[in-house]
């Protein structure tokens, strides 16, 4: 088998950087008159397996039907209910007997499968800022076929109870989360937030992919505009309009985000990180890092509780930590 290098994928890079991991897989069955209030500490992901219910967020009410997928941004309180007029109770009461299988009400009119996606780094805002507080992907949307297939697999794994089922469910949930993000970005089109909108523009996307492919390179506007195939001024103005920052600032911030992740999760000496990411000296790295994060690299590592042993370097991708349950 010939294994080729995967193409540069900025969204995958960022999901890896923020250590997006499924926190848990759960099933909720409800019937009769019921109403549950959820106060998520992580990003919640739910799919309606059968039946229907109401989603209440603030003053908004939305009827959910079989096949609909819902992503709730962390700390966005919401209610699932058979009737929005009912007074909700804490959702924890439904999971008092079994934290992975909640039940409420007198019957099983509706079933939901879902869980949480937790982010293991302080850069979670890079993903969360792309999302509305509540995102609903309807069963009739163009993303429905892929999500429906994943939903079927999730249900099979959940009901099968075979060895590795929990891990399989978590991985499927993560895939569903990615597909929900894609669906959101596609439906938003030119109105998609931040750098995601830029990826839909072939000129801007070429520059962003180049930055992600060579994060240690000291990128200049001339280099990036040449890759984008645009004049310097036109490229710089269009990039700032879409992304909210200049191309050179984006490259510098991405390089520092990688450094911050390695400080949190790895054992490399600060000097090794600085050198590998193209900084001319430890002091140059320290000054840039402090301007961005308000603390020195060493202080940031200690504050995050990350490893301080300078031996046994590890790559970012091999040092992910299992996210805890919310």
NUKE-382518 format. One record per residue (C-alpha): x, y, z. Coordinates in steps of 0.5 Angstrom, whole numbers, padded with zeros to 4 digits, always signed. Each point is the difference from the previous one (the first is absolute). Layout:
BEGIN
XYZ ...
# end
This chain:
BEGIN
+0000+0000+0000 +0003+0007-0002 -0002+0005+0005 +0000+0007-0002 +0001+0006+0004 -0007+0003+0002 -0002+0007-0003 +0001+0006+0004 -0007+0001+0004 +0000+0006+0004 -0007-0002+0004 +0003-0007+0002 +0006+0004+0002 -0004+0004+0005 -0004-0005+0002 +0006-0004+0002 +0003+0006+0003 -0006+0001+0005 +0000-0007+0001 -0007-0001-0002 -0002-0007+0003 -0007-0003+0002 -0001+0000+0007 -0006-0005+0001 -0005-0004-0004 -0007+0000+0003 -0007-0002-0002 -0007+0004+0003 -0007-0003-0001 -0006+0004+0002 -0007-0001+0000 -0007+0004+0002 +0001+0006+0003 +0008+0002+0002 +0004+0006+0000 +0008+0000+0001 +0005+0006+0001 +0007-0001-0002 +0006+0004+0002 +0005-0002-0004 +0008+0001+0002 +0002-0003-0007 -0003+0000-0007 -0006-0004+0000 -0002-0004-0007 -0006-0004+0000 -0004-0003-0006 -0008-0002+0001 +0000-0008-0002 -0008+0000+0000 -0006+0004+0002 +0001+0007+0001 +0000+0006+0006 +0002+0007+0001 +0006+0004+0000 +0000+0006+0005 +0005+0005+0000 -0001+0007+0003 -0007+0002-0003 +0001-0004-0006 -0004-0007-0001 +0002-0005-0006 -0003-0007-0001 +0004-0005-0001 -0001-0006-0004 +0003-0007-0002 +0007+0001-0003 +0001+0007+0002 +0007+0002+0003 +0001+0005+0005 +0007+0003+0003 -0001+0004+0006 +0006+0005+0001 +0003-0001+0007 -0003+0003+0006 -0006+0002-0005 -0006-0002+0005 -0006-0004-0004 -0006-0004+0002 -0003-0006-0004 -0007-0001+0001 -0006-0004-0002 -0004+0007+0001 +0004+0007+0001 -0006+0002+0005 +0003-0005+0005 +0004+0002+0006 +0007-0004-0002 +0004-0004+0006 +0007-0001+0000 +0003-0005-0005 +0004-0003+0005 -0006-0003+0003 -0001-0004-0007 +0007-0003+0001 -0001-0002+0007 +0000-0007-0001 +0005-0001-0006 +0004+0006-0002 +0000-0003-0007 -0007-0002-0001 -0005+0006+0003 -0008-0002+0000 -0005+0005+0001 -0008+0000+0000 -0005-0006-0001 +0002-0002-0006 +0006+0000-0006 -0004+0004-0005 +0007+0003-0002 +0007-0002+0000 +0007+0004+0000 +0007-0002-0001 +0005+0005+0001 +0006+0002+0005 +0005+0006+0000 +0006+0002-0003 +0005+0003+0005 +0006+0004-0002 +0007-0001+0004 +0003+0007-0002 -0001+0007+0002 +0000+0001-0008 -0007-0003+0000 -0003+0007-0002 +0003-0001-0007 -0005-0005-0001 -0006+0002+0004 +0000+0007-0003 -0002-0003-0006 -0006-0003+0003 -0007+0003+0002 -0002-0001+0007 -0005-0005-0003 +0001-0004-0007 -0006-0004-0003 +0002-0005-0006 -0007-0002-0003 -0001-0007-0002 -0002+0003-0007 +0007+0004-0001 +0005-0002-0005 +0004-0003+0006 -0005-0005+0002 +0002-0006-0004 +0007+0000+0003 -0003+0002+0007 -0005-0005-0001 +0005-0006-0001 +0004+0002+0006 -0006+0000+0004 -0002-0007-0002 +0007-0002+0002 +0000+0004+0006 -0007-0004+0002 +0003-0007-0002 +0006+0001+0004 -0004+0003+0006 -0005-0006+0000 +0005-0005-0002 +0004+0000+0006 +0006-0003-0003 +0007+0001+0003 +0002+0007-0002 -0007+0002-0001 +0001+0006+0004 +0007+0002-0003 -0004-0001-0007 -0006+0005+0002 +0005+0005+0002 +0004+0000-0006 -0007+0000-0004 -0002+0006+0004 +0006+0004-0002 -0001-0002-0007 -0007+0003+0000 +0003+0006+0004 +0004+0001-0006 -0005-0001-0005 -0005+0005+0004 +0006+0005-0001 +0000-0001-0007 -0007+0001-0001 +0000+0006+0004 +0005+0003-0004 -0003-0002-0007 -0006+0003+0002 +0003+0006+0002 +0004+0001-0006 +0003+0007-0001 -0003+0002+0007 +0004-0006+0003 +0004+0003+0006 +0007+0002+0000 +0005-0004-0003 -0005-0006-0002 -0003+0005-0005 +0007+0001-0003 +0001-0007-0002 -0006+0000-0004 +0005+0005-0004 +0005-0003-0005 +0005+0006+0001 -0001+0000+0007 +0000-0007+0001 +0007-0001-0003 +0003+0005+0004 -0003-0003+0007 +0002-0007-0002 +0007+0002-0002 +0000+0003+0007 -0002-0006+0003 +0005-0004-0004 +0006+0004+0002 -0002+0003+0007 +0008+0001+0002 +0001+0004-0006 +0000+0008+0000 -0006+0002-0004 +0000+0006-0004 -0005+0004-0003 +0003-0001-0007 +0001-0007+0001 -0007-0002+0002 -0003+0005-0006 +0004-0004-0005 -0003-0006+0002 -0007+0003+0000 +0001+0002-0007 -0002+0007+0002 +0003+0007+0001 +0003+0002+0007 -0005+0005+0001 -0006-0004-0003 +0002-0006+0004 +0001+0003+0007 -0006+0004+0000 -0004-0006-0002 +0003-0004+0005 -0001+0005+0005 -0007+0001-0002 -0002-0008+0001 +0005-0002+0005 +0000+0006+0005 +0008+0001+0000 +0005+0001-0005 +0004-0006-0003 +0006+0001+0003 -0003+0000+0007 -0004-0006-0001 +0006-0004-0002 +0003+0003+0006 -0006-0002+0005 +0000-0007-0003 +0007-0001+0001 -0001+0002+0008 -0006-0004+0000 +0004-0006-0001 +0005+0002+0005 -0005+0001+0005 -0003-0007-0001 +0007-0003+0000 +0002+0003+0006 -0007-0002+0004 +0001-0007-0003 +0007-0002-0001 +0007-0001+0003 +0004+0004-0004 +0005+0006+0002 -0003+0007-0001 +0006+0001-0004 -0001-0006-0005 -0007+0002-0001 +0002+0007-0002 +0006-0003-0005 -0005-0005-0003 -0005+0006-0001 +0005+0004-0004 +0001+0006+0006 +0007+0003-0001 +0001-0001+0008 -0003-0002+0006 -0001+0008+0002 -0003+0001-0006 -0005-0006+0001 -0001+0002+0007 -0002+0007-0002 -0005-0002-0006 -0003-0005+0005 -0001+0005+0006 -0003+0005-0005 -0005-0005-0002 -0002-0004+0006 +0002+0005+0006 +0005-0005+0003 +0007-0002-0002 +0000-0007-0003 +0003-0003+0007 -0006+0003+0004 -0005-0002-0005 +0003-0008+0000 +0000+0001+0008 -0007+0003+0000 -0003-0005-0004 +0002-0006+0004 +0004-0003-0006 +0006-0004+0001 +0006+0003+0002 +0005-0005-0002 +0005+0002-0005 +0002-0007-0003 -0004-0005-0004 -0003+0005-0005 -0007-0002-0003 -0004+0002-0006 -0007+0004+0001 -0004-0006-0003 +0003-0005+0005 -0001+0004+0006 -0008+0001+0000 -0003-0001+0007 -0007-0004+0000 -0005+0006+0002 -0004-0001+0006 -0007-0001+0000 -0005+0007+0002 
# end
